[in-house]
Amino acid sequence: MATLKDVKLKITAVKKTKQITKAMNMVATSRLRGCQQATDAFRPYADKFAEVLGSLAGRAGGEANPLLIPRDEVRNVHVVLCTSDRGLCGGFNLNLIESAEKMAKEMAAAGKAVSFTSFGKKGRDWARKSPYEMVDAQVGVIGGRIPFATAVATGRQLVDRFQDGTYDEVYVIYAQFETMARQKPVVQQLLPIPAISTTVDADAPYMAEHICEPSPAKLLGTLLPRNVFVQLYKALLETSTSEHAARMMAMENATKACNDMIDRLTLAYNKARQAAITAELMDIVGGAEALKG
């Protein structure tokens, strides 16, 4: 049985760990509010942007812009992987990396060359160890205030390399924030821009006709690259919000585990202390009986 000193040291160590996990939970909760507000504020813009873009693309036709035309043969696939810079957020990064690894293996099995752009230290470290080429890596972006210029700079490189034939397809893998307890890995195609459904739902509200000035084809030349920037920025915001939510839940569970461990150790400490007291009493009683004899 463990000595009283050993059990007491373990209780002290667990209490210190609990202080750390509780503090990290509070920090993640505070940062989550700001990230969630930014994500919720950007979603209506992204949805309306996609709505207007769908209307323009429907008028101009799929052949109006090279960003809408799929390649006859896909040889080079580029993936933008969004992860966090730090750990202690449960299986958040592992789920994203597993999605990227699964996709890369499927592409490689089909004879396609796969390369990566990484946002986040965890994704960068995995890509460096993987057999796939890592074109670019950015650390320190996800988790704080994300400037739109970051998505513009990366998105412009992706558009340019798609247009010059370096990439045949471009995807982004990110964590979509659904609830505090659920962050779903999503694989989204950025280039060529997927066809936007023009199916009319009878129950859907009336969509106002958009007046295009200049022509839809010219507007698509400006809006389609911007759509890549918008979708990439949305992925970064969603991943940042999901990271803080995952860390908040992980630290909350860790704090609960510390409380359970403290309760068990306290019970063990009381048992050991009672056993020591009983042993001392038995020694005293035995000595007294020996003196009487």
C-alpha positions in Angstrom: 0.0 0.0 0.0 1.2 3.5 -0.8 2.5 5.6 2.0 0.7 8.7 3.2 3.4 10.9 1.8 3.2 9.3 -1.6 -0.6 9.7 -1.8 -0.4 13.3 -0.5 2.2 14.2 -3.2 0.0 12.7 -5.9 -3.0 14.7 -4.7 -0.9 17.9 -4.8 0.3 17.1 -8.3 -3.3 16.4 -9.6 -4.6 19.7 -8.0 -1.9 21.6 -9.9 -2.8 19.9 -13.1 -6.5 20.8 -12.4 -5.5 24.5 -12.1 -3.8 24.4 -15.4 -6.7 22.6 -17.3 -9.2 24.9 -15.7 -7.2 28.0 -16.7 -6.8 26.7 -20.3 -10.6 26.0 -20.4 -11.3 29.6 -19.4 -8.8 30.9 -22.0 -10.3 28.8 -24.8 -13.8 29.9 -23.8 -12.8 33.5 -24.0 -11.2 33.1 -27.4 -14.1 31.0 -28.7 -16.5 33.9 -28.3 -14.5 36.2 -30.6 -13.9 33.5 -33.2 -17.5 32.4 -33.2 -18.7 36.0 -33.6 -16.4 36.4 -36.6 -17.6 33.1 -38.1 -21.3 33.9 -37.6 -20.8 37.4 -39.1 -19.1 36.1 -42.2 -21.5 33.2 -43.0 -24.3 35.5 -44.3 -21.9 37.2 -46.7 -20.5 33.9 -47.9 -24.0 32.6 -48.5 -25.2 35.7 -50.4 -22.0 35.7 -52.4 -22.6 32.1 -53.5 -26.2 33.0 -54.3 -25.2 35.9 -56.6 -22.4 33.9 -58.1 -24.8 31.1 -58.9 -27.1 33.4 -60.7 -24.3 34.9 -62.8 -22.8 31.5 -63.6 -26.2 30.3 -64.7 -26.5 33.1 -67.2 -23.0 33.0 -68.5 -22.7 29.2 -68.9 -20.0 26.8 -67.7 -17.6 27.8 -70.5 -17.5 31.5 -69.6 -14.5 31.2 -67.4 -11.6 28.7 -67.2 -12.0 28.4 -63.4 -15.4 26.7 -64.1 -14.0 24.1 -66.6 -12.9 20.7 -65.2 -9.7 19.3 -66.7 -10.0 16.4 -69.1 -7.2 14.5 -67.2 -6.4 15.2 -63.6 -2.7 14.6 -62.8 -1.8 17.1 -60.1 -4.0 17.6 -57.0 -3.3 20.2 -54.4 -4.8 20.2 -50.9 -4.9 23.0 -48.4 -4.9 21.5 -44.9 -6.1 23.6 -42.0 -5.1 22.5 -38.5 -4.1 24.2 -35.3 -0.7 25.3 -34.1 -1.1 23.7 -30.6 -2.4 20.5 -29.2 -4.5 19.7 -26.1 -7.7 19.8 -28.1 -8.7 16.1 -28.1 -8.9 14.4 -31.5 -9.4 17.7 -33.4 -6.1 17.6 -35.4 -6.0 13.8 -35.7 -9.4 13.8 -37.4 -8.3 16.5 -39.9 -5.0 14.7 -40.6 -6.7 11.3 -41.1 -9.1 12.9 -43.6 -6.1 14.4 -45.5 -4.2 11.1 -45.4 -7.2 9.1 -46.6 -7.8 11.5 -49.5 -4.1 11.6 -50.4 -3.8 7.8 -50.5 -6.9 7.6 -52.7 -5.5 10.2 -55.1 -2.1 8.5 -55.2 -3.7 5.1 -55.9 -5.4 6.7 -58.9 -2.0 7.8 -60.2 -2.3 11.4 -59.2 0.4 13.5 -57.7 -0.6 15.1 -54.4 0.9 18.2 -52.8 -0.1 20.2 -49.7 -0.3 23.7 -48.4 -0.6 23.7 -44.6 -2.1 26.2 -42.2 -1.1 25.2 -38.7 1.9 23.6 -37.1 0.3 20.2 -36.6 -0.6 19.9 -40.3 2.9 21.1 -41.3 4.6 18.5 -39.1 2.5 15.7 -40.5 3.1 16.9 -44.1 6.9 17.0 -43.6 6.9 13.4 -42.5 4.5 12.2 -45.2 5.7 11.1 -48.7 3.8 14.0 -50.3 5.2 17.4 -51.4 4.6 20.3 -49.1 4.5 23.5 -51.2 3.9 26.1 -48.5 3.3 26.2 -44.7 1.9 29.0 -42.6 2.1 28.9 -38.8 0.5 31.3 -36.4 -2.6 32.1 -38.5 -5.3 29.9 -37.1 -6.3 30.6 -33.5 -6.2 34.4 -33.4 -7.5 37.2 -35.6 -7.3 36.1 -39.2 -6.9 38.9 -41.7 -8.7 38.4 -45.1 -5.4 39.3 -46.8 -4.0 35.9 -45.7 -6.7 34.1 -47.6 -6.3 36.4 -50.6 -2.5 35.8 -50.8 -2.8 32.0 -50.7 -5.9 32.0 -52.9 -4.3 34.1 -55.6 -1.4 31.6 -55.7 -3.8 28.7 -56.1 -5.7 30.5 -58.9 -2.5 31.3 -60.7 -1.1 27.8 -60.5 -4.5 26.3 -61.6 -4.6 28.6 -64.6 -1.0 27.9 -65.7 -1.6 24.1 -65.4 0.4 23.4 -62.3 -2.6 22.1 -60.5 -5.6 20.3 -62.0 -7.7 20.3 -58.9 -7.5 22.2 -55.6 -9.2 21.1 -52.4 -9.4 22.5 -48.8 -9.8 20.3 -45.7 -11.0 22.1 -42.6 -13.1 21.6 -39.5 -16.7 22.9 -39.8 -18.0 24.2 -36.5 -21.5 22.7 -35.8 -21.8 22.7 -32.0 -19.5 23.0 -29.0 -19.2 19.2 -28.9 -19.1 18.5 -32.7 -16.6 19.8 -35.2 -16.8 17.9 -38.5 -13.9 17.5 -41.0 -14.9 18.8 -44.4 -13.3 18.2 -47.8 -14.3 21.0 -50.2 -13.3 21.5 -53.8 -12.0 25.0 -54.5 -10.8 24.6 -58.1 -12.3 24.1 -60.6 -15.2 25.8 -59.0 -18.0 23.1 -58.7 -21.1 23.6 -60.7 -23.7 25.5 -58.7 -27.1 23.9 -58.7 -29.8 25.8 -60.5 -32.7 23.5 -59.5 -35.7 25.6 -58.5 -37.5 24.4 -55.4 -41.3 25.1 -55.4 -41.2 26.0 -51.7 -38.1 28.2 -51.9 -38.6 32.0 -51.6 -38.4 34.1 -54.7 -34.9 35.0 -55.7 -34.6 38.5 -57.0 -33.2 39.0 -60.5 -29.7 40.4 -60.5 -28.9 43.3 -62.8 -25.4 42.7 -64.2 -23.3 45.7 -65.3 -21.1 44.9 -67.2 -21.9 41.5 -68.7 -22.0 38.3 -66.5 -18.9 36.9 -68.3 -16.8 39.9 -67.3 -18.2 39.9 -63.7 -17.3 36.2 -63.4 -13.7 37.0 -64.2 -13.6 39.1 -61.0 -16.0 37.2 -58.8 -14.8 33.6 -59.4 -11.3 34.2 -58.0 -12.8 36.1 -55.1 -15.0 33.1 -54.4 -11.8 31.1 -53.9 -10.7 33.8 -51.4 -14.0 33.8 -49.6 -14.2 30.0 -49.3 -10.7 29.8 -48.1 -11.2 32.5 -45.5 -14.4 30.8 -44.4 -12.4 27.5 -43.9 -9.8 29.3 -41.8 -12.5 30.9 -39.6 -14.4 27.6 -39.2 -11.2 25.8 -38.2 -10.2 28.5 -35.7 -13.6 28.4 -34.0 -13.6 24.6 -34.0 -10.1 24.5 -32.5 -11.1 26.6 -29.5 -14.4 24.6 -29.0 -12.5 21.4 -29.1 -9.9 22.6 -26.6 -12.6 24.0 -24.3 -14.3 20.6 -24.3 -11.0 18.7 -23.9 -9.9 20.9 -20.9 -13.4 20.6 -19.3 -13.2 16.8 -19.6 -9.6 16.9 -18.2 -10.8 19.0 -15.2 -13.5 16.5 -14.5 -11.0 13.7 -14.7 -8.8 15.5 -12.2 -11.7 15.9 -9.8 -12.4 12.2 -10.1 -8.8 11.4 -9.5 -8.6 13.7 -6.5 -11.6 11.9 -5.0 -10.1 8.5 -5.5 -6.7 9.6 -4.1 -8.4 11.3 -1.1 -10.2 8.1 -0.3 -6.9 6.1 -0.6 -5.2 8.7 1.6 -7.9 8.4 4.3 -7.7 4.6 4.1 -3.9 4.7 4.5 -4.2 7.2 7.3 -6.8 5.1 9.1 -4.6 2.0 8.7 -1.6 3.8 10.1 -3.7 5.0 13.1 -5.1 1.5 13.7 -1.6 0.0 13.5 -0.3 2.5 16.1 -3.3 1.8 18.4 -2.6 -1.9 18.1 1.0 -1.4 19.1 0.0 0.7 22.1 -2.6 -1.9 23.2 -0.1 -4.7 22.7 2.5 -2.9 24.7 0.1 -2.2 27.5 -1.0 -5.9 27.6 2.6 -6.9 27.7 3.3 -4.7 30.7 0.3 -6.1 32.5 1.6 -9.6 32.0 
